Amino acid sequence: MKTPIDAATQLAITTLSKQAPAATDLAKQFKAAGFKLALVGGPVRDAILGRLNITTTLGDTDSDGDFDALYSLGARSFSVWNASTGSQVFDSKNELDVKAKELAIYDDARSDDKSVEPESICLGKVGGKNIVIVGLERVDAFAIYDITNPTSPVFIKMYKTGDAPEGIIFIPASKSPIKQSLIVTSSENDGLVKIYKTTKL
């Protein structure tokens, strides 16, 4: 009678077979000789998880020395916190990834390592809207959200920038030389400074 295989184990077997077909042949030889083959550590981890970074401070839920759950590091979303209570009231989860993919600027090679990597953030007000501008280093873009209701921000638009935007500032219309609100980005890899009008928000 065969032992049922859970979904996670099946995924590991399928992925490893595709990534390292020699492991399948080796496992068959071990089985024929009456042994079980167990590959652990670096090669298996890399074949299945790639460069996914996880924390070692969480995940051992039963204190037996192995990980029962994996907790990846952040850098995929932005969050809104209540300054009075310290509680999180919103997190964008994977929406920045999704919007970057829709714009055809998502770098799938980054999926396992920080993804779009929100790097900078600033706040502004355009008309009656409170907005947040989130700089995304790894997809060379920034996203704008309407945060007038901070517990339910609404995505407005994503714009391409120079290569690896690091700095981002909002200039209100009252301080702008053209009397229109502006967004200014600076990018570290190509040294570009770009200025965007907010008239289309």
Secondary structure, 3 states (H helix, E strand, C coil): CCCCCCHHHHHHHHHHHHHCHHHHHHHHHHHHCCCCCCCCCHHHHHHHHCCCCECCCCCCCCCCCCCCCCCECCCCCCEEECCCCCCEEEECCCHHHHHHHHCCCCCHHHCCCCCCCEEEEEEEEECCEEEEEEEEHHHCEEEEEECCCCCCCEEEEEEECCCCEEEEEEECHHHCCCCCCEEEEEECCCCCEEEEECCCC
